[in-house]
Amino acid sequence: MPWGRYLRVLAVLAVLGIAVFPLYWMFVTSLTTDRELFTSSPRLFPDFSLTGTYSEALTGPVPRWLLNSFLIAAGTCLVTLALAIPFAYGLSRFRFRGKVALVIGLFVTQMLPESLLVVPLFAIFRTFGLLDSLHGLVLVDTAFVLPIVVFVLKGAIDGIPREIEEAARVDGCRPLGILTRINVPLIAPSLAATAVIAFFSAWNEYVFALTFIFDRGLQPASVGLASFIGELSTPTQTVMAVAVMYTLPAVAFYLIAQRYIVTGMTAGSVKG
């Protein structure tokens, strides 16, 4: 094997190690005793006789927190794509008054931090009875991730030749049919990528979930995980165990979506 190929393999392994090692260390820490945890030479490999930490965590509210996070993230993903596809198609294909102002407004929403909008949104949510509800969090998470998803999909639709749509119109296809039967299949890779963006944005959201949810049974895992950290003591092994369980569903979703991204890219290249 030539040296250049060895160096590329080593570079890939180094990057992979840097990316994976925090997750591995989180898992090792969850299976470490308190005495070993604070020694100068901590354990490098997990002690599988200490898996009781995971059993204890699963008997508490952790499964409910993970389910809440999944419902919020999946709902945000579906609502965002349902709104963003026609929104992006309109911006890409139609001219209308106020279009530039609308685009600038979308840009501005990305510049505002969540902490700045918590108070006014709290007042709005209280007025409409959306506090302490999962669908309320779906709405606010959708509002924050929708602009970036719209811009990504608009760029993808811009790349589709208009001649394809004109040919479909000649064959009698209506505008809704052009969107759903022509554009959506051709932007499948972008749809998969934006689905990942929307899912992870809602899965990791913390500020609105902490402010708008009071019922402990409705809390997502991001807020529930933080509740283990106390002023006097913190169960480090439990925190790491819950963090591992909190990370695995997101990694699984990414791996599944990645497969569809590759499939969509291949399909798009054939159709183009």
N, C-alpha and C positions, 0 to 999 in steps of 0.2 A: 504494500500500500504506500503511495507517495506521501512525502512529509506534509504537503499541503492538505491532503485529505485528513491526516492525523490531527493537524492543527484545527481544522474545521470541526472534527468530531469532539476534540477537547473543548473547543469554544462552546459548542452546543451543550455538552455535559456540564460545563461550568455555569452557563446561564440557567439550565434546568435545575442544577443544585441550588443556586441562589433563590430561584422561585419557589422550590418545593421545601427547602430546609425549614423555613418558619412554620409551615404546617406540620412537618415531622417533629420539630421541637415542641410544638404545642401538644402533639399526641404523646410524646415522651414525658412531658411535664405532668400530663393528666394521669400517668401511671407511675408516679414517683412518690415516695414517702416524704413527710415533712423534714425528717432528718437529712435525707439525701438531697432535698431541694435546696438547702442553704449551705451545703458544703462547697469547698473551693474547687472540687473536681466532681461536678454532677454526673449522674448516670447518662451514658450516650445511647443506651438501648432501653426500650420500654420493659417494665416488669409486668407481664401479663397476669400475674397473680393478684394484681390490684385493680382488676376490671370492675370491682364492686362500685367504684366511683360512678361508672356509667349506669349501673343498675339503680343506684340511688337517685341519679339525676332524672332517669326515665320514669320513676315513680312519682315525681313531683309535677309541677306545671309545665315542664319543658316541652313535652309533646304538643300541648295546646298552643304554646307560644310558636313552635315551628309551623303548626297548621295555620295559625293566624298569619304568619309571615308569608306562607305559600299562597293563601287566599288573596292577600293584599297584592303580592307581586304578580300573580296570575291575572287577577282582575285588572290591575294597572296595565299589564301588557296587552290584554284583549281590547280594553277601552281605548288605549292610546293608538293601536293600529287601526281600529275601526274609525276613529276620527281623523287620523293623520293621512290615510290613503286618499280619501276624497279631497282633503285640504291641500295636500301636496299636488294632486292632479289639477285642481283649480288654479293654484299659483303657477304651475308649469305651462298649462295650455290655454288659459283665458286671460284677456286683458280687461281690467275693470278699474273704475275710479277708486282711489285710495289704496291701490295695491302696494305702492312703495311704502306708504305709512304703515300698512299692515305688517310688511316685512320688517321695517325698523322696530315696530312694537314688539315683534317676536324676539328680535335681537335684545331689546332692552330687558325683557323678562329673564333672559339668561344672565344678566349682570346683577340682578338683585339677590342678595343672600337670603337664605331661609329665615335667619334670625330677625331680619328686618320686617318680614311679612307675618310673623307669628301672631302678633297682637291684632292687627286688622282682620286676619283670617279667622282668628278665634272668635271675634265678635260676629263675623258673618256666619260661621258655623253654628254658633249658639242661637242666632236668630232663626236659622232654618232647621234646627234640631239635628245637626249632623255630628255633634260631639259624641264621644264614646260609641263610635260605630266604625266597623271595618269599611263600609262603602264610603264613608266620609274620607278616610285615609286614601282610598282608591282615587277619589276625585282630586284631592290635593296633589297626590303623587303624579297623576295624569297631567294635571295643569303644569307641573314643573318639567316633566320630561317631554311633553308634546312638541314644543318648538324645535328641539334638536332633532327629533324623529321626523318632523315635517321637512326640515332642511335636507336631511339625508335622502328621504324619499323623493323630494323635488329634484335633487341632482340626478337621481337614478332615472326618473321619468324624462328629464331633459335629454338624456342620452338615447332615448328610444326614437328612431326616425319617424317623423310625422307621416311619411308615405305609407307606413303599415296601417295607421289609423284611417287614412284616407281610403285605402283599399277596403278596409272593413266597412266604412260608411257606404261605399259603392255597392257592397254585398248586402246592404240593408241592416247593418249592425247599429243599434242605438248607442247613445253616449254611455249609459250605464253598462251596456254590454262591452263596449270598447275598454272601459276601465277594468271590469272584472275578468273579461276573457282575453284581453290583449295585454294590458299594462301589468296587471298583478302577476301573471306568470313570468313575465320578462324581468320584473324587479324582485324575483324571489330571493336572490342573495341579500339584497338590501333589506327586505322584510325580515329575514332571519337575523341579520345583524342588529337591526333596530329593536327586534323583539328581545334580544339579549340585553341591549342598553336599557330598555324599559324595565325588564325584570330585575336586573341588578340594582337599578336606581331605587325601585320600591323595596327590594329585599334589604338594602342597607340603610334605608332612611331611618333617622332617629329623632330629629328635633320635633317634627309634627306628631309623630307617634307618642312621644313623651308628653307633649302638651295637650293633645286632643283626646287621649285615652285615659280614663280614670279607673275603669274596671280592670283588675289584675288578670282576669280571665280573657280579656280582649287584647291584651298587650302582645305585640309581635316579639320575636326572639331578640331583636336588637335592644329593646328596652328591658326585657326580662333578664338578659345577660348582664346588663349594667347594674341591675338591682342586687346582684350578688356581692358587689363591691361595697363594703361597709367602712365606717369611720375607724372602728377599733380593730377589726379583723376581716380578712377576705379568704374564703376557702379556695386557694389557688388551684388545687386539683379539680374541684368542681367547675370552676370558671373555665379551665382549659378543656374539660370534657364537654361542657355545653358548647364551647366555641368550636370544637371539632364537629359536633353534631350540627351546629349552625352553618358550618362551611360546606359540609358534604353535599346537601341538596343543591346548593348554588353551583358547585363544581359539576355535579351530575347534569344539571340543566344546560350548562355551558357545553359540555361534551356532546349532548344530544343535539343541541342547536348547531354546533360546529359541523356535524355530519350533514345537516340539511343545507348549511351554507355552501359546503363543497358541492353537494348535489345540485343546488340551485345555480351555482356558477357554471357547472358543466352544461346544464339544460339551457341556460341563457346563451352560452357560446354557440350551441348548435342552432338555436332559433335565430340568433342574430345573423 
